[in-house]
């Protein structure tokens, strides 16, 4: 049957009016028509609305989200709040659901023991059962977006079908409109598509009811994602981390990289240059706050594509144009750019915060907080508990804000450049309380890939489950890697080998603590580590070579602290932060080895770095006979 004819037949019903049919007809792509037909028939919405790139259509989404109470207006012009489903502090829809996010694989296919998978046939049967009739009585939106700058080698088109106006509104803040590009697609099948439904709703404001049937399934074969019975953006926004999985699969079969990176432009005081760097950090580990450092520019805070460009260098682009950021601890002192934007008139969506007198409040806001209000649990008061007796906080620890990057005072003008920006450096960081120094430069690209592949981080409130468990998280991307780990690492090695000059790679650690569990890093100290790294990229600072990489010299940091933070950086602080904790690092290497030894086809170069590092650390211990070796003791050894 002709898919367009099937759509045309709907015009005779209340489902699809003539105006929306004509919008679809202009796409002229059989695959698009087929997808829309199939899932309208399965999901059974009461109405289908097609949204183009027009201001009128996009405004309709925003206004309708408020009309049906998926979002509520706040006192500040343009600000709204959305709440996700809540049963208890352990059972809610306010963080990514790792357990039920699965990759569909064919029988006998293997990706990695660490990737959550399900048999493709079984998974499709289950998800289609949950999708059957999931949109009854609701309006279905058909959306068209572009991942990456428009009309670029970075661009990937994306079709979205959803019954959530909150999801659609969020995507308008986060992604570039792509309807006009879909009109040029002709018969190509080279696009991603996403099917989402909040499922049966309950309450006022309406939230997903059947959280036990929450499913997020990724179909690599069809380049599609199915998400049902949820609204939290990390589970529902197909174009975000769900699309990242599809992009990683595509990239690792085409010779480029899709990564969990921020992108920032760094300009040191007194310098006219701008140095573009990327960074990968697990959620809650300082990623956005690094990308938003005072005095620097932001291109993106979450997802990036990397390609070898015509000039032989690595170029990188933000696939988004907005930020879905963690709001906890965002305050005037530590995050002025974000704080000022979300406290000024303009389009902002808050989620899972407290609302008191139509104003939003969150944890770590840096102001006096009210004792009552409305939050994700309904009417809230200080000391309120859930049915299990667990105290309900004022706002969820994973509460969020959604804004367009262009509305930030430090938005980089290269955000939409179809060539992206030239990448000079990469930062990798996790949540590490007792092992690695605050900043270390890799010895070379291969060692840098090893650093990225060895990121460890304690679990946080951004995912469901226990917090405080240390886990390996390669390139801060483990949750999204849908190719074998050996292939993923080897593709990074190969990518660098084809570049004229590779970006310098650095590890960072903002969470190092002393024996009394006090942080050794100040909140803004990360600015110094980033500025030092930028100087190293341009060959401006000397460094101390160690088995784990290059570390700063004391006199350099002392000068940078005085220049940028007006702080007197003490030698004692330096020695405590940058001493080599031999036994701790060896323990980390053992953990890394134990995990990667269970994976197949890990590149030999990876093992060479690990074994060399272990051997040199053990040799240092045999010389000094102690586990804490000061930087000054290393000056004459390397």
C-alpha positions in Angstrom: 0.0 0.0 0.0 1.2 3.5 -0.8 2.0 5.2 2.6 1.0 8.6 1.2 -2.4 7.2 0.2 -2.8 5.8 3.7 -2.1 9.2 5.2 -4.5 10.8 2.7 -7.3 8.5 3.8 -6.9 9.9 7.3 -7.9 13.4 6.1 -11.5 12.1 6.0 -11.4 11.5 9.7 -10.8 13.8 12.7 -7.4 12.3 13.0 -5.5 14.4 10.4 -6.9 17.5 8.9 -6.0 18.8 5.4 -3.5 21.4 6.7 -1.4 18.8 8.5 -1.7 16.4 5.6 -0.3 19.0 3.2 2.7 19.6 5.6 3.5 15.9 5.5 3.0 15.7 1.7 5.8 18.2 1.2 8.3 15.7 2.8 7.9 13.3 -0.1 9.8 10.5 1.7 8.2 7.0 1.7 10.1 5.9 4.8 8.8 8.9 6.8 5.3 8.2 5.6 5.6 4.5 6.5 6.8 5.3 10.0 4.0 7.8 10.7 1.4 5.4 9.3 2.6 2.5 11.3 2.8 4.2 14.7 -0.4 6.3 14.3 -2.2 3.0 13.7 -0.5 1.3 16.7 -0.6 4.2 19.2 -4.2 5.3 18.2 -4.1 9.0 19.0 -7.2 11.1 18.8 -5.5 13.8 16.7 -2.3 14.2 14.7 -0.6 17.6 14.4 2.5 18.2 12.2 4.9 20.8 13.5 7.1 22.6 10.9 9.9 25.1 11.4 7.4 28.0 11.5 7.2 30.3 14.5 3.4 29.7 14.6 3.8 25.9 14.9 6.5 26.1 17.5 4.5 28.6 19.6 1.6 26.2 19.4 3.7 23.5 21.2 4.7 25.9 24.0 1.2 27.3 24.5 -0.4 23.9 24.4 2.0 22.5 27.0 0.6 25.1 29.4 -3.0 24.7 28.4 -3.0 20.9 29.2 -1.0 21.6 32.4 2.1 19.6 31.4 3.8 22.8 32.3 2.7 25.6 34.6 3.5 29.3 34.3 5.8 30.9 36.9 5.9 34.6 37.8 8.9 35.4 35.6 8.0 36.0 31.9 8.6 32.9 29.8 9.4 30.6 32.7 7.5 27.4 33.3 7.8 24.4 35.5 7.2 20.7 34.8 6.9 17.8 37.3 7.7 14.1 36.5 6.0 11.2 38.2 6.7 10.4 41.8 5.6 7.5 44.0 8.5 7.4 46.6 12.1 8.6 46.7 13.1 5.2 45.4 10.3 4.9 42.8 9.9 7.8 40.5 10.5 9.1 36.9 13.0 11.8 37.7 16.3 10.2 36.6 17.5 8.0 33.8 16.1 4.4 34.0 19.2 2.3 33.3 17.5 -1.0 34.1 14.9 -0.6 31.4 17.0 1.2 28.8 18.0 -1.6 26.5 19.6 -2.2 23.1 17.8 -4.6 20.8 20.2 -7.2 19.4 19.7 -10.1 17.0 20.0 -13.6 18.3 23.6 -14.6 18.8 24.8 -11.0 18.5 27.0 -9.6 21.3 28.0 -6.0 22.1 29.5 -6.0 25.5 28.7 -7.7 28.8 28.3 -4.2 30.3 25.6 -3.1 27.8 22.0 -3.8 28.8 20.5 -5.7 25.9 17.4 -7.6 25.0 16.6 -10.0 22.1 15.3 -7.8 19.3 12.2 -9.8 18.5 11.3 -10.1 22.1 11.9 -6.4 22.8 9.9 -5.3 19.8 7.0 -7.5 20.8 7.0 -6.1 24.3 7.4 -2.4 23.4 4.7 -2.6 20.7 2.4 -4.2 23.3 3.0 -1.2 25.6 2.6 1.3 22.7 -0.7 -0.3 21.5 -3.3 2.3 22.2 -1.0 4.4 24.4 -2.1 7.7 22.8 -5.8 7.1 23.0 -7.6 10.4 23.7 -4.4 12.4 23.2 -2.9 14.6 20.5 0.1 13.2 18.7 2.9 15.5 17.5 5.0 14.8 14.5 8.3 16.7 14.7 11.3 17.2 12.4 14.8 18.1 13.8 18.4 18.3 12.9 21.2 17.0 15.1 24.2 19.2 14.6 24.6 22.4 12.6 22.3 22.8 9.6 23.6 21.8 6.2 26.8 20.4 7.5 28.8 17.2 7.4 27.9 16.9 11.1 24.1 17.0 10.4 21.9 14.0 11.1 18.1 14.4 10.6 15.7 13.1 13.2 11.9 12.4 13.1 10.1 12.5 16.5 6.6 11.2 17.2 5.3 12.0 20.7 2.2 12.7 22.7 4.0 14.9 25.3 3.9 18.6 24.7 6.6 19.0 27.5 8.9 16.7 25.5 8.2 18.6 22.3 8.7 22.0 23.9 12.0 20.9 25.5 13.2 19.7 22.1 12.4 23.2 20.6 14.8 24.7 23.2 17.4 21.9 22.7 17.5 21.2 19.0 17.6 22.8 15.6 14.4 22.6 13.5 14.7 20.2 10.6 11.5 20.3 8.6 12.9 22.2 5.7 15.9 19.7 5.5 13.5 16.8 5.5 11.9 18.3 2.4 15.2 17.8 0.7 15.7 14.3 1.9 14.1 12.7 -1.2 14.1 8.9 -0.9 17.0 8.7 1.6 16.6 6.5 4.7 19.5 8.1 6.4 17.8 9.6 9.4 17.0 8.6 13.0 13.4 8.3 14.3 12.0 8.3 17.8 8.6 7.1 19.1 7.6 8.3 22.5 4.5 8.2 24.7 4.0 9.3 28.3 1.4 6.5 28.4 -1.6 6.6 30.7 -1.6 9.8 32.7 -2.8 10.4 36.3 -3.1 13.5 38.5 -3.0 17.2 38.0 -0.5 18.1 36.6 -0.7 14.9 34.6 2.2 12.5 35.0 2.9 9.0 33.7 1.1 6.3 35.7 2.6 3.0 34.8 6.2 3.4 35.8 6.5 -0.4 36.1 6.0 -0.5 32.4 8.5 2.2 31.6 10.7 1.0 28.7 13.3 2.7 26.6 14.5 0.4 23.7 17.1 1.3 21.1 16.9 -0.4 17.7 20.3 0.0 16.0 19.1 -1.9 12.9 16.3 0.6 12.2 18.1 3.6 13.7 15.2 4.2 16.0 14.3 4.5 19.7 11.0 3.5 21.5 10.2 5.1 24.8 6.9 4.7 26.7 5.4 5.3 30.1 7.7 8.2 31.1 8.2 11.9 30.8 11.6 12.7 32.4 13.6 14.1 29.6 16.6 11.7 30.1 14.2 8.9 29.3 11.8 10.6 26.9 13.8 13.0 24.7 14.8 10.8 21.9 17.2 13.3 20.4 19.4 13.4 23.6 21.2 10.4 25.1 19.0 8.0 23.1 20.1 9.5 19.8 23.7 9.5 21.1 23.5 5.7 21.2 22.4 5.6 17.5 25.1 8.1 16.6 27.9 6.1 18.4 26.9 3.1 16.4 26.9 5.1 13.2 30.1 6.9 14.0 32.0 3.7 14.9 31.1 2.2 11.6 32.0 5.3 9.5 35.3 6.5 11.1 34.2 9.5 13.2 33.3 9.9 16.9 30.1 10.7 18.7 30.9 11.6 22.3 29.5 12.7 25.7 31.5 16.0 25.5 31.0 19.6 26.4 32.8 22.1 24.1 34.2 25.4 25.4 36.3 28.2 24.1 39.2 29.2 26.4 40.8 32.7 26.3 43.4 33.4 29.0 43.8 36.8 30.5 45.9 39.0 28.2 45.7 36.6 25.2 43.9 37.3 22.0 43.6 33.6 21.1 40.6 31.3 21.7 41.4 27.6 22.3 38.6 25.1 21.8 38.5 22.1 24.2 36.0 19.3 24.9 35.4 17.4 28.0 33.7 14.2 29.2 32.4 13.8 32.8 29.7 11.5 34.2 26.5 13.2 35.3 27.0 15.3 38.5 30.8 15.4 38.2 31.3 19.0 37.1 30.8 18.8 33.4 28.4 21.8 32.9 30.2 23.9 35.5 33.5 23.4 33.6 31.9 24.3 30.3 30.5 27.4 32.0 33.6 28.7 33.7 33.7 32.5 34.2 35.4 34.4 31.5 35.2 31.6 29.0 32.7 30.8 26.1 30.4 27.8 25.8 29.6 26.0 22.5 27.9 23.0 24.2 27.6 21.2 27.4 26.6 17.6 26.6 27.0 15.8 23.2 29.4 16.4 20.4 30.4 14.9 17.0 34.0 14.8 16.0 35.3 14.5 12.5 38.6 14.7 10.6 38.2 17.9 8.6 39.6 19.0 5.2 42.5 20.7 7.0 43.6 17.4 8.6 42.7 18.5 12.1 39.8 17.3 14.3 36.8 19.5 14.2 33.9 19.2 16.7 30.3 20.4 16.8 27.6 20.6 19.4 24.7 18.5 18.1 22.3 20.5 20.4 21.6 24.2 20.7 20.3 24.2 24.3 21.1 22.9 27.7 19.2 20.4 29.9 21.3 21.0 33.0 21.3 19.9 36.6 20.1 22.8 38.7 21.3 21.6 42.1 24.0 23.9 43.5 23.6 26.5 40.7 24.0 29.8 42.5 25.2 33.4 41.9 28.7 32.8 43.2 29.6 29.5 41.6 27.6 29.6 38.3 26.8 33.2 37.5 26.2 32.8 33.8 23.6 30.1 34.3 22.1 31.6 37.4 21.6 35.0 35.8 20.0 33.4 32.7 17.5 31.3 34.6 16.6 34.2 36.8 15.9 36.6 33.9 12.9 36.9 31.6 13.1 34.4 28.7 12.1 30.9 27.8 13.2 28.5 30.6 11.7 25.2 31.7 12.3 24.1 35.3 11.6 20.5 36.3 11.2 18.9 39.7 12.0 22.0 41.7 9.9 23.6 44.5 7.4 26.4 43.5 6.5 28.9 46.2 4.5 32.0 45.3 5.1 31.1 41.6 8.9 31.2 42.0 11.2 28.2 41.6 13.6 27.1 44.4 16.2 24.3 44.3 18.9 22.7 46.5 22.1 24.7 46.8 20.5 27.9 45.4 22.4 30.1 47.7 19.3 32.0 49.0 16.9 31.5 51.9 14.6 28.6 51.0 10.9 28.4 51.9 9.5 25.8 54.3 6.6 24.9 52.0 5.3 25.0 48.5 4.5 22.7 45.6 7.0 20.2 44.3 7.1 16.8 42.6 5.4 15.2 45.6 2.5 17.7 45.5 2.0 20.0 48.5 5.3 20.0 50.3 6.4 21.1 53.8 9.8 20.8 55.5 10.1 17.4 57.1 7.5 15.7 54.7 8.2 12.0 54.1 7.2 9.5 51.5 5.1 6.4 52.4 8.3 4.6 53.3 9.3 7.2 55.8 12.1 8.7 53.7 12.3 12.5 53.8 11.3 14.3 50.7 13.7 17.2 49.9 12.5 20.6 48.8 13.6 19.8 45.2 14.8 16.6 43.6 18.6 16.2 43.6 18.3 15.7 39.9 16.0 18.7 39.3 16.8 20.4 35.9 16.6 23.6 33.9 16.2 23.8 30.1 17.4 26.9 28.2 18.8 27.8 24.8 22.5 28.4 24.7 22.0 31.7 22.8 20.3 33.1 25.9 23.5 32.7 27.9 25.8 35.7 28.2 28.8 33.5 27.4 27.4 31.8 24.3 30.1 31.2 21.7 29.3 32.7 18.3 30.6 29.6 16.6 27.7 27.4 17.9 26.0 27.1 14.5 29.2 27.1 12.4 28.7 24.2 9.8 32.4 23.5 10.1 32.3 23.2 13.9 35.4 24.4 15.6 39.0 23.1 15.6 39.5 20.9 18.7 42.8 21.5 20.6 42.2 19.6 23.9 40.1 17.1 25.7 39.4 16.8 29.4 38.3 13.6 31.1 37.1 13.6 34.7 35.1 11.6 37.2 34.2 11.6 40.9 37.4 10.4 42.7 38.0 11.1 46.4 41.4 9.5 47.0 43.5 8.7 43.9 44.2 11.1 41.0 45.6 14.6 41.1 43.4 17.6 40.1 44.9 17.9 36.6 47.3 15.6 34.6 48.3 15.8 30.9 48.6 12.6 29.0 52.0 11.6 27.6 50.5 11.2 24.0 47.3 10.4 22.2 47.4 6.7 23.0 47.9 7.4 26.7 45.1 10.0 26.4 42.7 7.3 25.1 43.7 5.1 28.1 42.9 8.0 30.4 39.5 8.4 28.9 38.9 4.7 29.0 39.8 4.5 32.7 37.5 7.2 34.1 36.0 6.1 37.4 33.2 7.8 39.2 31.0 7.4 42.2 27.3 7.0 41.3 25.1 10.1 42.0 21.4 11.1 42.0 21.3 11.4 38.2 20.5 7.7 37.8 18.1 5.5 39.7 19.7 3.2 42.4 22.3 3.5 45.1 24.7 6.4 45.3 28.3 6.4 46.2 29.3 3.2 44.3 32.6 3.7 42.3 32.2 2.5 38.7 34.4 2.5 35.6 32.9 4.8 32.9 34.9 4.9 29.7 34.9 8.4 28.2 32.0 9.1 30.6 30.0 7.3 27.9 29.5 3.8 29.1 25.7 4.1 29.5 25.5 5.0 25.8 28.1 2.8 24.1 26.4 0.3 21.8 29.4 -1.2 20.1 31.9 -3.6 21.7 34.3 -1.8 24.1 37.3 -3.1 22.2 36.0 -1.6 19.0 35.1 1.7 20.7 38.6 2.1 22.1 40.3 1.0 19.0 38.2 3.5 16.9 39.5 6.3 19.2 43.1 5.1 18.6 42.5 5.0 14.8 40.8 8.4 14.7 43.8 10.1 16.3 46.3 8.3 14.0 44.6 9.9 11.0 44.9 13.5 12.3 47.7 16.0 11.4 48.0 16.9 15.1 46.0 15.2 17.8 44.3 17.2 20.6 46.1 17.1 23.9 44.3 15.0 26.5 44.0 15.8 30.3 42.5 14.1 33.3 40.8 16.2 35.9 39.6 15.5 39.4 37.6 18.0 41.3 36.6 15.7 44.2 39.9 14.8 45.9 39.5 14.7 49.7 41.8 14.8 52.7 41.8 12.2 55.5 38.9 14.2 57.2 36.8 13.9 54.0 37.2 17.6 53.2 37.5 18.6 49.6 41.0 19.7 48.5 39.7 21.6 45.5 37.8 24.8 45.8 34.7 25.2 43.6 36.4 27.6 41.2 39.8 25.9 41.3 38.8 24.1 38.1 39.4 27.4 36.3 43.1 27.1 37.1 43.4 23.5 35.9 41.7 24.5 32.7 43.9 27.6 32.1 47.0 25.5 32.9 45.9 22.9 30.3 45.3 25.6 27.7 48.8 27.0 28.3 50.2 23.5 27.9 48.5 23.2 24.5 50.4 26.2 23.4 53.7 25.1 25.0 53.8 27.9 27.6 54.3 26.1 30.9 56.9 23.6 32.0 55.6 20.4 33.7 56.8 17.5 35.7 56.8 14.2 33.9 55.4 11.2 36.0 54.3 7.7 35.2 50.7 8.9 35.0 51.4 11.9 32.8 52.6 15.5 33.2 51.6 17.5 36.2 52.0 21.3 36.8 54.9 22.9 38.6 54.2 24.8 41.8 55.4 28.2 40.7 53.1 28.1 37.7 50.0 27.3 39.7 50.9 29.9 42.4 51.0 32.6 39.7 47.7 31.4 38.1 45.9 31.3 41.4 47.0 34.8 42.1 46.2 36.1 38.6 42.7 34.5 38.2 41.3 33.9 41.7 43.3 36.4 43.8 44.2 33.5 46.0 47.6 32.6 47.7 48.2 29.0 46.6 50.3 27.3 49.3 53.0 24.8 48.8 51.3 22.5 51.3 48.2 22.5 49.2 50.2 21.7 46.1 52.0 18.8 47.6 48.8 17.3 49.0 46.9 17.6 45.8 49.7 16.6 43.4 51.6 13.9 45.3 51.5 10.5 43.6 49.4 8.1 45.7 51.2 5.0 44.5 49.1 2.3 46.1 45.8 4.0 45.2 46.8 4.3 41.6 47.9 0.7 41.4 44.6 -0.3 42.9 42.9 1.7 40.2 44.9 -0.1 37.5 44.0 -3.4 39.0 40.3 -2.5 38.8 40.7 -1.3 35.2 42.5 -4.5 34.3 39.9 -6.7 36.0 37.0 -5.1 34.0 38.7 -4.9 30.6 40.1 -8.4 30.8 36.5 -9.6 30.6 36.0 -7.8 27.3 37.1 -9.1 23.9 39.5 -7.5 21.4 40.8 -4.8 23.7 43.7 -3.2 21.7 47.2 -4.2 22.6 48.2 -0.5 22.9 45.8 -0.2 25.8 47.5 -3.0 27.7 50.9 -1.6 26.9 50.0 1.7 28.6 48.5 0.0 31.6 51.5 -2.3 32.1 54.1 0.4 31.6 52.3 2.7 34.1 52.1 -0.1 36.6 55.8 -1.0 36.2 57.0 2.5 36.6 54.9 3.1 39.7 56.2 0.0 41.3 59.7 1.1 40.5 59.1 4.5 42.2 57.8 2.7 45.3 61.0 0.5 45.3 63.1 3.7 45.3 61.2 5.7 47.9 59.6 2.9 49.9 56.5 5.0 50.5 53.0 5.4 48.9 52.9 9.2 48.9 55.6 10.7 46.6 55.8 14.5 46.4 56.1 16.3 43.0 59.5 17.8 44.0 60.8 14.2 44.5 59.9 13.5 40.9 61.8 16.4 39.3 65.0 14.5 38.9 63.5 11.1 38.1 61.7 11.9 34.8 
